[in-house]
Amino acid sequence: MLNFRLDLGKMLKGLFTKGQTVEPVAAPVNFANASPFRRQKEQNDPIRNGIFIGLGIVLLVFFGSMIAVLLMHAPSL
């Protein structure tokens, strides 16, 4: 079986030396708008609106049925 031993000190020795200094780099002026994704514009999506309306109706029916169950009582004998 192979036995691998990692020595992080040796691996990082070449990456970080005491003589190196890092100078901060100024961000570009338009850095806040540097997203690689297009900005999503306000869109009126009829499918999304229909889903929300249907979800609202289903929730109203569900809560109405829960209230009906809570108001039920056993018949007197």
mmCIF file of the N, C-alpha and C atoms, coordinates in Angstrom:
data_MODEL
# 
_entry.id   MODEL 
# 
loop_
_atom_site.group_PDB 
_atom_site.id 
_atom_site.type_symbol 
_atom_site.label_atom_id 
_atom_site.label_alt_id 
_atom_site.label_comp_id 
_atom_site.label_asym_id 
_atom_site.label_entity_id 
_atom_site.label_seq_id 
_atom_site.pdbx_PDB_ins_code 
_atom_site.Cartn_x 
_atom_site.Cartn_y 
_atom_site.Cartn_z 
_atom_site.occupancy 
_atom_site.B_iso_or_equiv 
_atom_site.pdbx_formal_charge 
_atom_site.auth_seq_id 
_atom_site.auth_comp_id 
_atom_site.auth_asym_id 
_atom_site.auth_atom_id 
_atom_site.pdbx_PDB_model_num 
ATOM 1   N N  . MET A 1 1  ? 0.851   -1.170 0.000   1.00 0.00 ? 1  MET A N  1 
ATOM 2   C CA . MET A 1 1  ? 0.000   0.000  0.000   1.00 0.00 ? 1  MET A CA 1 
ATOM 3   C C  . MET A 1 1  ? 0.897   1.234  0.000   1.00 0.00 ? 1  MET A C  1 
ATOM 4   N N  . LEU A 1 2  ? 0.477   2.240  -0.720  1.00 0.00 ? 2  LEU A N  1 
ATOM 5   C CA . LEU A 1 2  ? 1.251   3.464  -0.798  1.00 0.00 ? 2  LEU A CA 1 
ATOM 6   C C  . LEU A 1 2  ? 1.037   4.297  0.456   1.00 0.00 ? 2  LEU A C  1 
ATOM 7   N N  . ASN A 1 3  ? 2.103   4.910  0.902   1.00 0.00 ? 3  ASN A N  1 
ATOM 8   C CA . ASN A 1 3  ? 2.021   5.741  2.095   1.00 0.00 ? 3  ASN A CA 1 
ATOM 9   C C  . ASN A 1 3  ? 2.430   7.157  1.703   1.00 0.00 ? 3  ASN A C  1 
ATOM 10  N N  . PHE A 1 4  ? 1.488   8.083  1.745   1.00 0.00 ? 4  PHE A N  1 
ATOM 11  C CA . PHE A 1 4  ? 1.762   9.468  1.397   1.00 0.00 ? 4  PHE A CA 1 
ATOM 12  C C  . PHE A 1 4  ? 1.865   10.281 2.673   1.00 0.00 ? 4  PHE A C  1 
ATOM 13  N N  . ARG A 1 5  ? 2.912   11.071 2.745   1.00 0.00 ? 5  ARG A N  1 
ATOM 14  C CA . ARG A 1 5  ? 3.088   11.950 3.901   1.00 0.00 ? 5  ARG A CA 1 
ATOM 15  C C  . ARG A 1 5  ? 3.248   13.363 3.375   1.00 0.00 ? 5  ARG A C  1 
ATOM 16  N N  . LEU A 1 6  ? 2.392   14.236 3.830   1.00 0.00 ? 6  LEU A N  1 
ATOM 17  C CA . LEU A 1 6  ? 2.423   15.620 3.378   1.00 0.00 ? 6  LEU A CA 1 
ATOM 18  C C  . LEU A 1 6  ? 3.088   16.470 4.444   1.00 0.00 ? 6  LEU A C  1 
ATOM 19  N N  . ASP A 1 7  ? 4.020   17.277 4.012   1.00 0.00 ? 7  ASP A N  1 
ATOM 20  C CA . ASP A 1 7  ? 4.662   18.215 4.914   1.00 0.00 ? 7  ASP A CA 1 
ATOM 21  C C  . ASP A 1 7  ? 4.278   19.615 4.454   1.00 0.00 ? 7  ASP A C  1 
ATOM 22  N N  . LEU A 1 8  ? 3.336   20.218 5.164   1.00 0.00 ? 8  LEU A N  1 
ATOM 23  C CA . LEU A 1 8  ? 2.831   21.519 4.750   1.00 0.00 ? 8  LEU A CA 1 
ATOM 24  C C  . LEU A 1 8  ? 3.908   22.584 4.828   1.00 0.00 ? 8  LEU A C  1 
ATOM 25  N N  . GLY A 1 9  ? 4.819   22.454 5.760   1.00 0.00 ? 9  GLY A N  1 
ATOM 26  C CA . GLY A 1 9  ? 5.885   23.441 5.873   1.00 0.00 ? 9  GLY A CA 1 
ATOM 27  C C  . GLY A 1 9  ? 6.722   23.509 4.606   1.00 0.00 ? 9  GLY A C  1 
ATOM 28  N N  . LYS A 1 10 ? 7.060   22.365 4.049   1.00 0.00 ? 10 LYS A N  1 
ATOM 29  C CA . LYS A 1 10 ? 7.845   22.341 2.823   1.00 0.00 ? 10 LYS A CA 1 
ATOM 30  C C  . LYS A 1 10 ? 7.022   22.835 1.638   1.00 0.00 ? 10 LYS A C  1 
ATOM 31  N N  . MET A 1 11 ? 5.731   22.507 1.637   1.00 0.00 ? 11 MET A N  1 
ATOM 32  C CA . MET A 1 11 ? 4.879   22.904 0.520   1.00 0.00 ? 11 MET A CA 1 
ATOM 33  C C  . MET A 1 11 ? 4.664   24.419 0.498   1.00 0.00 ? 11 MET A C  1 
ATOM 34  N N  . LEU A 1 12 ? 4.500   25.008 1.683   1.00 0.00 ? 12 LEU A N  1 
ATOM 35  C CA . LEU A 1 12 ? 4.212   26.426 1.762   1.00 0.00 ? 12 LEU A CA 1 
ATOM 36  C C  . LEU A 1 12 ? 5.470   27.285 1.783   1.00 0.00 ? 12 LEU A C  1 
ATOM 37  N N  . LYS A 1 13 ? 6.626   26.665 1.945   1.00 0.00 ? 13 LYS A N  1 
ATOM 38  C CA . LYS A 1 13 ? 7.878   27.408 2.048   1.00 0.00 ? 13 LYS A CA 1 
ATOM 39  C C  . LYS A 1 13 ? 8.126   28.216 0.775   1.00 0.00 ? 13 LYS A C  1 
ATOM 40  N N  . GLY A 1 14 ? 7.858   27.626 -0.371  1.00 0.00 ? 14 GLY A N  1 
ATOM 41  C CA . GLY A 1 14 ? 8.069   28.333 -1.621  1.00 0.00 ? 14 GLY A CA 1 
ATOM 42  C C  . GLY A 1 14 ? 7.023   29.399 -1.887  1.00 0.00 ? 14 GLY A C  1 
ATOM 43  N N  . LEU A 1 15 ? 5.845   29.261 -1.291  1.00 0.00 ? 15 LEU A N  1 
ATOM 44  C CA . LEU A 1 15 ? 4.775   30.220 -1.534  1.00 0.00 ? 15 LEU A CA 1 
ATOM 45  C C  . LEU A 1 15 ? 4.935   31.500 -0.723  1.00 0.00 ? 15 LEU A C  1 
ATOM 46  N N  . PHE A 1 16 ? 5.311   31.349 0.544   1.00 0.00 ? 16 PHE A N  1 
ATOM 47  C CA . PHE A 1 16 ? 5.397   32.495 1.438   1.00 0.00 ? 16 PHE A CA 1 
ATOM 48  C C  . PHE A 1 16 ? 6.818   32.603 1.962   1.00 0.00 ? 16 PHE A C  1 
ATOM 49  N N  . THR A 1 17 ? 7.483   33.638 1.570   1.00 0.00 ? 17 THR A N  1 
ATOM 50  C CA . THR A 1 17 ? 8.814   33.895 2.103   1.00 0.00 ? 17 THR A CA 1 
ATOM 51  C C  . THR A 1 17 ? 8.772   35.205 2.858   1.00 0.00 ? 17 THR A C  1 
ATOM 52  N N  . LYS A 1 18 ? 9.727   35.398 3.743   1.00 0.00 ? 18 LYS A N  1 
ATOM 53  C CA . LYS A 1 18 ? 9.718   36.584 4.603   1.00 0.00 ? 18 LYS A CA 1 
ATOM 54  C C  . LYS A 1 18 ? 10.045  37.851 3.828   1.00 0.00 ? 18 LYS A C  1 
ATOM 55  N N  . GLY A 1 19 ? 10.712  37.749 2.719   1.00 0.00 ? 19 GLY A N  1 
ATOM 56  C CA . GLY A 1 19 ? 11.124  38.924 1.977   1.00 0.00 ? 19 GLY A CA 1 
ATOM 57  C C  . GLY A 1 19 ? 10.039  39.524 1.109   1.00 0.00 ? 19 GLY A C  1 
ATOM 58  N N  . GLN A 1 20 ? 8.954   38.810 0.887   1.00 0.00 ? 20 GLN A N  1 
ATOM 59  C CA . GLN A 1 20 ? 7.907   39.308 0.001   1.00 0.00 ? 20 GLN A CA 1 
ATOM 60  C C  . GLN A 1 20 ? 6.990   40.265 0.739   1.00 0.00 ? 20 GLN A C  1 
ATOM 61  N N  . THR A 1 21 ? 6.605   41.318 0.045   1.00 0.00 ? 21 THR A N  1 
ATOM 62  C CA . THR A 1 21 ? 5.599   42.232 0.575   1.00 0.00 ? 21 THR A CA 1 
ATOM 63  C C  . THR A 1 21 ? 4.473   42.317 -0.442  1.00 0.00 ? 21 THR A C  1 
ATOM 64  N N  . VAL A 1 22 ? 3.311   42.497 0.056   1.00 0.00 ? 22 VAL A N  1 
ATOM 65  C CA . VAL A 1 22 ? 2.140   42.592 -0.810  1.00 0.00 ? 22 VAL A CA 1 
ATOM 66  C C  . VAL A 1 22 ? 1.633   44.015 -0.755  1.00 0.00 ? 22 VAL A C  1 
ATOM 67  N N  . GLU A 1 23 ? 1.528   44.643 -1.909  1.00 0.00 ? 23 GLU A N  1 
ATOM 68  C CA . GLU A 1 23 ? 1.023   46.003 -1.970  1.00 0.00 ? 23 GLU A CA 1 
ATOM 69  C C  . GLU A 1 23 ? -0.458  45.971 -2.326  1.00 0.00 ? 23 GLU A C  1 
ATOM 70  N N  . PRO A 1 24 ? -1.255  46.750 -1.620  1.00 0.00 ? 24 PRO A N  1 
ATOM 71  C CA . PRO A 1 24 ? -2.688  46.766 -1.947  1.00 0.00 ? 24 PRO A CA 1 
ATOM 72  C C  . PRO A 1 24 ? -2.916  47.380 -3.315  1.00 0.00 ? 24 PRO A C  1 
ATOM 73  N N  . VAL A 1 25 ? -3.896  46.844 -3.997  1.00 0.00 ? 25 VAL A N  1 
ATOM 74  C CA . VAL A 1 25 ? -4.238  47.320 -5.331  1.00 0.00 ? 25 VAL A CA 1 
ATOM 75  C C  . VAL A 1 25 ? -5.563  48.059 -5.228  1.00 0.00 ? 25 VAL A C  1 
ATOM 76  N N  . ALA A 1 26 ? -5.625  49.234 -5.813  1.00 0.00 ? 26 ALA A N  1 
ATOM 77  C CA . ALA A 1 26 ? -6.861  50.022 -5.777  1.00 0.00 ? 26 ALA A CA 1 
ATOM 78  C C  . ALA A 1 26 ? -7.898  49.353 -6.676  1.00 0.00 ? 26 ALA A C  1 
ATOM 79  N N  . ALA A 1 27 ? -9.117  49.308 -6.185  1.00 0.00 ? 27 ALA A N  1 
ATOM 80  C CA . ALA A 1 27 ? -10.205 48.720 -6.966  1.00 0.00 ? 27 ALA A CA 1 
ATOM 81  C C  . ALA A 1 27 ? -10.580 49.669 -8.095  1.00 0.00 ? 27 ALA A C  1 
ATOM 82  N N  . PRO A 1 28 ? -10.993 49.132 -9.231  1.00 0.00 ? 28 PRO A N  1 
ATOM 83  C CA . PRO A 1 28 ? -11.436 49.996 -10.327 1.00 0.00 ? 28 PRO A CA 1 
ATOM 84  C C  . PRO A 1 28 ? -12.654 50.829 -9.920  1.00 0.00 ? 28 PRO A C  1 
ATOM 85  N N  . VAL A 1 29 ? -12.888 51.888 -10.642 1.00 0.00 ? 29 VAL A N  1 
ATOM 86  C CA . VAL A 1 29 ? -13.997 52.790 -10.316 1.00 0.00 ? 29 VAL A CA 1 
ATOM 87  C C  . VAL A 1 29 ? -15.336 52.069 -10.409 1.00 0.00 ? 29 VAL A C  1 
ATOM 88  N N  . ASN A 1 30 ? -15.504 51.224 -11.432 1.00 0.00 ? 30 ASN A N  1 
ATOM 89  C CA . ASN A 1 30 ? -16.785 50.540 -11.630 1.00 0.00 ? 30 ASN A CA 1 
ATOM 90  C C  . ASN A 1 30 ? -16.772 49.146 -11.023 1.00 0.00 ? 30 ASN A C  1 
ATOM 91  N N  . PHE A 1 31 ? -16.062 48.952 -9.933  1.00 0.00 ? 31 PHE A N  1 
ATOM 92  C CA . PHE A 1 31 ? -15.933 47.631 -9.324  1.00 0.00 ? 31 PHE A CA 1 
ATOM 93  C C  . PHE A 1 31 ? -17.258 47.130 -8.764  1.00 0.00 ? 31 PHE A C  1 
ATOM 94  N N  . ALA A 1 32 ? -18.112 48.018 -8.286  1.00 0.00 ? 32 ALA A N  1 
ATOM 95  C CA . ALA A 1 32 ? -19.400 47.603 -7.722  1.00 0.00 ? 32 ALA A CA 1 
ATOM 96  C C  . ALA A 1 32 ? -20.288 46.975 -8.789  1.00 0.00 ? 32 ALA A C  1 
ATOM 97  N N  . ASN A 1 33 ? -20.098 47.348 -10.043 1.00 0.00 ? 33 ASN A N  1 
ATOM 98  C CA . ASN A 1 33 ? -20.916 46.810 -11.126 1.00 0.00 ? 33 ASN A CA 1 
ATOM 99  C C  . ASN A 1 33 ? -20.162 45.757 -11.924 1.00 0.00 ? 33 ASN A C  1 
ATOM 100 N N  . ALA A 1 34 ? -19.181 45.106 -11.308 1.00 0.00 ? 34 ALA A N  1 
ATOM 101 C CA . ALA A 1 34 ? -18.330 44.178 -12.040 1.00 0.00 ? 34 ALA A CA 1 
ATOM 102 C C  . ALA A 1 34 ? -18.839 42.745 -11.997 1.00 0.00 ? 34 ALA A C  1 
ATOM 103 N N  . SER A 1 35 ? -20.103 42.539 -11.750 1.00 0.00 ? 35 SER A N  1 
ATOM 104 C CA . SER A 1 35 ? -20.658 41.195 -11.691 1.00 0.00 ? 35 SER A CA 1 
ATOM 105 C C  . SER A 1 35 ? -20.656 40.567 -13.084 1.00 0.00 ? 35 SER A C  1 
ATOM 106 N N  . PRO A 1 36 ? -20.270 39.278 -13.175 1.00 0.00 ? 36 PRO A N  1 
ATOM 107 C CA . PRO A 1 36 ? -20.287 38.631 -14.487 1.00 0.00 ? 36 PRO A CA 1 
ATOM 108 C C  . PRO A 1 36 ? -21.694 38.268 -14.954 1.00 0.00 ? 36 PRO A C  1 
ATOM 109 N N  . PHE A 1 37 ? -22.687 38.445 -14.093 1.00 0.00 ? 37 PHE A N  1 
ATOM 110 C CA . PHE A 1 37 ? -24.059 38.095 -14.436 1.00 0.00 ? 37 PHE A CA 1 
ATOM 111 C C  . PHE A 1 37 ? -24.825 39.348 -14.866 1.00 0.00 ? 37 PHE A C  1 
ATOM 112 N N  . ARG A 1 38 ? -25.754 39.144 -15.788 1.00 0.00 ? 38 ARG A N  1 
ATOM 113 C CA . ARG A 1 38 ? -26.596 40.257 -16.205 1.00 0.00 ? 38 ARG A CA 1 
ATOM 114 C C  . ARG A 1 38 ? -27.503 40.662 -15.059 1.00 0.00 ? 38 ARG A C  1 
ATOM 115 N N  . ARG A 1 39 ? -27.798 41.942 -14.974 1.00 0.00 ? 39 ARG A N  1 
ATOM 116 C CA . ARG A 1 39 ? -28.734 42.401 -13.951 1.00 0.00 ? 39 ARG A CA 1 
ATOM 117 C C  . ARG A 1 39 ? -30.141 42.005 -14.372 1.00 0.00 ? 39 ARG A C  1 
ATOM 118 N N  . GLN A 1 40 ? -30.879 41.455 -13.421 1.00 0.00 ? 40 GLN A N  1 
ATOM 119 C CA . GLN A 1 40 ? -32.233 41.025 -13.730 1.00 0.00 ? 40 GLN A CA 1 
ATOM 120 C C  . GLN A 1 40 ? -33.162 42.228 -13.638 1.00 0.00 ? 40 GLN A C  1 
ATOM 121 N N  . LYS A 1 41 ? -33.812 42.519 -14.720 1.00 0.00 ? 41 LYS A N  1 
ATOM 122 C CA . LYS A 1 41 ? -34.731 43.649 -14.758 1.00 0.00 ? 41 LYS A CA 1 
ATOM 123 C C  . LYS A 1 41 ? -36.061 43.223 -14.151 1.00 0.00 ? 41 LYS A C  1 
ATOM 124 N N  . GLU A 1 42 ? -36.797 44.218 -13.718 1.00 0.00 ? 42 GLU A N  1 
ATOM 125 C CA . GLU A 1 42 ? -38.128 43.935 -13.191 1.00 0.00 ? 42 GLU A CA 1 
ATOM 126 C C  . GLU A 1 42 ? -38.994 43.392 -14.318 1.00 0.00 ? 42 GLU A C  1 
ATOM 127 N N  . GLN A 1 43 ? -39.480 42.183 -14.141 1.00 0.00 ? 43 GLN A N  1 
ATOM 128 C CA . GLN A 1 43 ? -40.317 41.572 -15.159 1.00 0.00 ? 43 GLN A CA 1 
ATOM 129 C C  . GLN A 1 43 ? -41.634 41.148 -14.526 1.00 0.00 ? 43 GLN A C  1 
ATOM 130 N N  . ASN A 1 44 ? -42.673 41.253 -15.278 1.00 0.00 ? 44 ASN A N  1 
ATOM 131 C CA . ASN A 1 44 ? -43.978 40.820 -14.826 1.00 0.00 ? 44 ASN A CA 1 
ATOM 132 C C  . ASN A 1 44 ? -44.195 39.410 -15.362 1.00 0.00 ? 44 ASN A C  1 
ATOM 133 N N  . ASP A 1 45 ? -43.967 38.423 -14.524 1.00 0.00 ? 45 ASP A N  1 
ATOM 134 C CA . ASP A 1 45 ? -44.052 37.031 -14.950 1.00 0.00 ? 45 ASP A CA 1 
ATOM 135 C C  . ASP A 1 45 ? -45.441 36.485 -14.621 1.00 0.00 ? 45 ASP A C  1 
ATOM 136 N N  . PRO A 1 46 ? -46.265 36.201 -15.630 1.00 0.00 ? 46 PRO A N  1 
ATOM 137 C CA . PRO A 1 46 ? -47.628 35.731 -15.342 1.00 0.00 ? 46 PRO A CA 1 
ATOM 138 C C  . PRO A 1 46 ? -47.657 34.333 -14.719 1.00 0.00 ? 46 PRO A C  1 
ATOM 139 N N  . ILE A 1 47 ? -46.685 33.491 -15.032 1.00 0.00 ? 47 ILE A N  1 
ATOM 140 C CA . ILE A 1 47 ? -46.674 32.139 -14.457 1.00 0.00 ? 47 ILE A CA 1 
ATOM 141 C C  . ILE A 1 47 ? -46.390 32.212 -12.963 1.00 0.00 ? 47 ILE A C  1 
ATOM 142 N N  . ARG A 1 48 ? -45.408 33.061 -12.588 1.00 0.00 ? 48 ARG A N  1 
ATOM 143 C CA . ARG A 1 48 ? -45.086 33.211 -11.170 1.00 0.00 ? 48 ARG A CA 1 
ATOM 144 C C  . ARG A 1 48 ? -46.278 33.768 -10.411 1.00 0.00 ? 48 ARG A C  1 
ATOM 145 N N  . ASN A 1 49 ? -46.952 34.759 -10.996 1.00 0.00 ? 49 ASN A N  1 
ATOM 146 C CA . ASN A 1 49 ? -48.127 35.332 -10.338 1.00 0.00 ? 49 ASN A CA 1 
ATOM 147 C C  . ASN A 1 49 ? -49.223 34.286 -10.190 1.00 0.00 ? 49 ASN A C  1 
ATOM 148 N N  . GLY A 1 50 ? -49.410 33.446 -11.200 1.00 0.00 ? 50 GLY A N  1 
ATOM 149 C CA . GLY A 1 50 ? -50.414 32.395 -11.113 1.00 0.00 ? 50 GLY A CA 1 
ATOM 150 C C  . GLY A 1 50 ? -50.086 31.374 -10.038 1.00 0.00 ? 50 GLY A C  1 
ATOM 151 N N  . ILE A 1 51 ? -48.811 31.046 -9.914  1.00 0.00 ? 51 ILE A N  1 
ATOM 152 C CA . ILE A 1 51 ? -48.397 30.095 -8.871  1.00 0.00 ? 51 ILE A CA 1 
ATOM 153 C C  . ILE A 1 51 ? -48.674 30.677 -7.494  1.00 0.00 ? 51 ILE A C  1 
ATOM 154 N N  . PHE A 1 52 ? -48.362 31.964 -7.293  1.00 0.00 ? 52 PHE A N  1 
ATOM 155 C CA . PHE A 1 52 ? -48.614 32.584 -5.988  1.00 0.00 ? 52 PHE A CA 1 
ATOM 156 C C  . PHE A 1 52 ? -50.103 32.688 -5.685  1.00 0.00 ? 52 PHE A C  1 
ATOM 157 N N  . ILE A 1 53 ? -50.906 32.978 -6.681  1.00 0.00 ? 53 ILE A N  1 
ATOM 158 C CA . ILE A 1 53 ? -52.357 33.038 -6.467  1.00 0.00 ? 53 ILE A CA 1 
ATOM 159 C C  . ILE A 1 53 ? -52.895 31.652 -6.117  1.00 0.00 ? 53 ILE A C  1 
ATOM 160 N N  . GLY A 1 54 ? -52.439 30.627 -6.849  1.00 0.00 ? 54 GLY A N  1 
ATOM 161 C CA . GLY A 1 54 ? -52.862 29.260 -6.542  1.00 0.00 ? 54 GLY A CA 1 
ATOM 162 C C  . GLY A 1 54 ? -52.413 28.825 -5.159  1.00 0.00 ? 54 GLY A C  1 
ATOM 163 N N  . LEU A 1 55 ? -51.197 29.204 -4.771  1.00 0.00 ? 55 LEU A N  1 
ATOM 164 C CA . LEU A 1 55 ? -50.702 28.862 -3.440  1.00 0.00 ? 55 LEU A CA 1 
ATOM 165 C C  . LEU A 1 55 ? -51.533 29.542 -2.363  1.00 0.00 ? 55 LEU A C  1 
ATOM 166 N N  . GLY A 1 56 ? -51.926 30.781 -2.608  1.00 0.00 ? 56 GLY A N  1 
ATOM 167 C CA . GLY A 1 56 ? -52.771 31.492 -1.642  1.00 0.00 ? 56 GLY A CA 1 
ATOM 168 C C  . GLY A 1 56 ? -54.121 30.819 -1.481  1.00 0.00 ? 56 GLY A C  1 
ATOM 169 N N  . ILE A 1 57 ? -54.719 30.385 -2.587  1.00 0.00 ? 57 ILE A N  1 
ATOM 170 C CA . ILE A 1 57 ? -56.016 29.700 -2.516  1.00 0.00 ? 57 ILE A CA 1 
ATOM 171 C C  . ILE A 1 57 ? -55.892 28.381 -1.758  1.00 0.00 ? 57 ILE A C  1 
ATOM 172 N N  . VAL A 1 58 ? -54.820 27.626 -2.056  1.00 0.00 ? 58 VAL A N  1 
ATOM 173 C CA . VAL A 1 58 ? -54.615 26.344 -1.370  1.00 0.00 ? 58 VAL A CA 1 
ATOM 174 C C  . VAL A 1 58 ? -54.422 26.561 0.126   1.00 0.00 ? 58 VAL A C  1 
ATOM 175 N N  . LEU A 1 59 ? -53.660 27.598 0.506   1.00 0.00 ? 59 LEU A N  1 
ATOM 176 C CA . LEU A 1 59 ? -53.462 27.871 1.932   1.00 0.00 ? 59 LEU A CA 1 
ATOM 177 C C  . LEU A 1 59 ? -54.765 28.281 2.614   1.00 0.00 ? 59 LEU A C  1 
ATOM 178 N N  . LEU A 1 60 ? -55.590 29.085 1.938   1.00 0.00 ? 60 LEU A N  1 
ATOM 179 C CA . LEU A 1 60 ? -56.879 29.458 2.525   1.00 0.00 ? 60 LEU A CA 1 
ATOM 180 C C  . LEU A 1 60 ? -57.772 28.239 2.736   1.00 0.00 ? 60 LEU A C  1 
ATOM 181 N N  . VAL A 1 61 ? -57.819 27.339 1.764   1.00 0.00 ? 61 VAL A N  1 
ATOM 182 C CA . VAL A 1 61 ? -58.625 26.118 1.905   1.00 0.00 ? 61 VAL A CA 1 
ATOM 183 C C  . VAL A 1 61 ? -58.079 25.255 3.036   1.00 0.00 ? 61 VAL A C  1 
ATOM 184 N N  . PHE A 1 62 ? -56.756 25.146 3.119   1.00 0.00 ? 62 PHE A N  1 
ATOM 185 C CA . PHE A 1 62 ? -56.153 24.323 4.174   1.00 0.00 ? 62 PHE A CA 1 
ATOM 186 C C  . PHE A 1 62 ? -56.486 24.879 5.555   1.00 0.00 ? 62 PHE A C  1 
ATOM 187 N N  . PHE A 1 63 ? -56.287 26.188 5.747   1.00 0.00 ? 63 PHE A N  1 
ATOM 188 C CA . PHE A 1 63 ? -56.578 26.767 7.056   1.00 0.00 ? 63 PHE A CA 1 
ATOM 189 C C  . PHE A 1 63 ? -58.070 26.723 7.357   1.00 0.00 ? 63 PHE A C  1 
ATOM 190 N N  . GLY A 1 64 ? -58.900 26.888 6.351   1.00 0.00 ? 64 GLY A N  1 
ATOM 191 C CA . GLY A 1 64 ? -60.341 26.761 6.568   1.00 0.00 ? 64 GLY A CA 1 
ATOM 192 C C  . GLY A 1 64 ? -60.722 25.361 7.010   1.00 0.00 ? 64 GLY A C  1 
ATOM 193 N N  . SER A 1 65 ? -60.102 24.350 6.417   1.00 0.00 ? 65 SER A N  1 
ATOM 194 C CA . SER A 1 65 ? -60.406 22.977 6.828   1.00 0.00 ? 65 SER A CA 1 
ATOM 195 C C  . SER A 1 65 ? -59.883 22.693 8.232   1.00 0.00 ? 65 SER A C  1 
ATOM 196 N N  . MET A 1 66 ? -58.753 23.287 8.595   1.00 0.00 ? 66 MET A N  1 
ATOM 197 C CA . MET A 1 66 ? -58.238 23.093 9.955   1.00 0.00 ? 66 MET A CA 1 
ATOM 198 C C  . MET A 1 66 ? -59.174 23.731 10.984  1.00 0.00 ? 66 MET A C  1 
ATOM 199 N N  . ILE A 1 67 ? -59.711 24.891 10.661  1.00 0.00 ? 67 ILE A N  1 
ATOM 200 C CA . ILE A 1 67 ? -60.669 25.529 11.573  1.00 0.00 ? 67 ILE A CA 1 
ATOM 201 C C  . ILE A 1 67 ? -61.937 24.697 11.671  1.00 0.00 ? 67 ILE A C  1 
ATOM 202 N N  . ALA A 1 68 ? -62.388 24.138 10.562  1.00 0.00 ? 68 ALA A N  1 
ATOM 203 C CA . ALA A 1 68 ? -63.587 23.293 10.580  1.00 0.00 ? 68 ALA A CA 1 
ATOM 204 C C  . ALA A 1 68 ? -63.359 22.055 11.441  1.00 0.00 ? 68 ALA A C  1 
ATOM 205 N N  . VAL A 1 69 ? -62.180 21.454 11.351  1.00 0.00 ? 69 VAL A N  1 
ATOM 206 C CA . VAL A 1 69 ? -61.879 20.279 12.178  1.00 0.00 ? 69 VAL A CA 1 
ATOM 207 C C  . VAL A 1 69 ? -61.841 20.657 13.649  1.00 0.00 ? 69 VAL A C  1 
ATOM 208 N N  . LEU A 1 70 ? -61.270 21.816 13.969  1.00 0.00 ? 70 LEU A N  1 
ATOM 209 C CA . LEU A 1 70 ? -61.204 22.235 15.375  1.00 0.00 ? 70 LEU A CA 1 
ATOM 210 C C  . LEU A 1 70 ? -62.586 22.550 15.949  1.00 0.00 ? 70 LEU A C  1 
ATOM 211 N N  . LEU A 1 71 ? -63.518 22.966 15.118  1.00 0.00 ? 71 LEU A N  1 
ATOM 212 C CA . LEU A 1 71 ? -64.855 23.288 15.597  1.00 0.00 ? 71 LEU A CA 1 
ATOM 213 C C  . LEU A 1 71 ? -65.761 22.076 15.705  1.00 0.00 ? 71 LEU A C  1 
ATOM 214 N N  . MET A 1 72 ? -65.316 20.929 15.183  1.00 0.00 ? 72 MET A N  1 
ATOM 215 C CA . MET A 1 72 ? -66.142 19.723 15.268  1.00 0.00 ? 72 MET A CA 1 
ATOM 216 C C  . MET A 1 72 ? -66.157 19.191 16.703  1.00 0.00 ? 72 MET A C  1 
ATOM 217 N N  . HIS A 1 73 ? -67.266 18.617 17.055  1.00 0.00 ? 73 HIS A N  1 
ATOM 218 C CA . HIS A 1 73 ? -67.365 17.939 18.341  1.00 0.00 ? 73 HIS A CA 1 
ATOM 219 C C  . HIS A 1 73 ? -68.204 16.676 18.166  1.00 0.00 ? 73 HIS A C  1 
ATOM 220 N N  . ALA A 1 74 ? -67.961 15.747 19.052  1.00 0.00 ? 74 ALA A N  1 
ATOM 221 C CA . ALA A 1 74 ? -68.651 14.464 18.950  1.00 0.00 ? 74 ALA A CA 1 
ATOM 222 C C  . ALA A 1 74 ? -70.124 14.661 19.299  1.00 0.00 ? 74 ALA A C  1 
ATOM 223 N N  . PRO A 1 75 ? -71.017 13.904 18.629  1.00 0.00 ? 75 PRO A N  1 
ATOM 224 C CA . PRO A 1 75 ? -72.445 14.019 18.958  1.00 0.00 ? 75 PRO A CA 1 
ATOM 225 C C  . PRO A 1 75 ? -72.730 13.462 20.354  1.00 0.00 ? 75 PRO A C  1 
ATOM 226 N N  . SER A 1 76 ? -73.691 14.071 21.009  1.00 0.00 ? 76 SER A N  1 
ATOM 227 C CA . SER A 1 76 ? -74.046 13.597 22.357  1.00 0.00 ? 76 SER A CA 1 
ATOM 228 C C  . SER A 1 76 ? -74.835 12.298 22.253  1.00 0.00 ? 76 SER A C  1 
ATOM 229 N N  . LEU A 1 77 ? -74.607 11.429 23.214  1.00 0.00 ? 77 LEU A N  1 
ATOM 230 C CA . LEU A 1 77 ? -75.293 10.122 23.210  1.00 0.00 ? 77 LEU A CA 1 
ATOM 231 C C  . LEU A 1 77 ? -76.478 10.091 24.103  1.00 0.00 ? 77 LEU A C  1 
# 
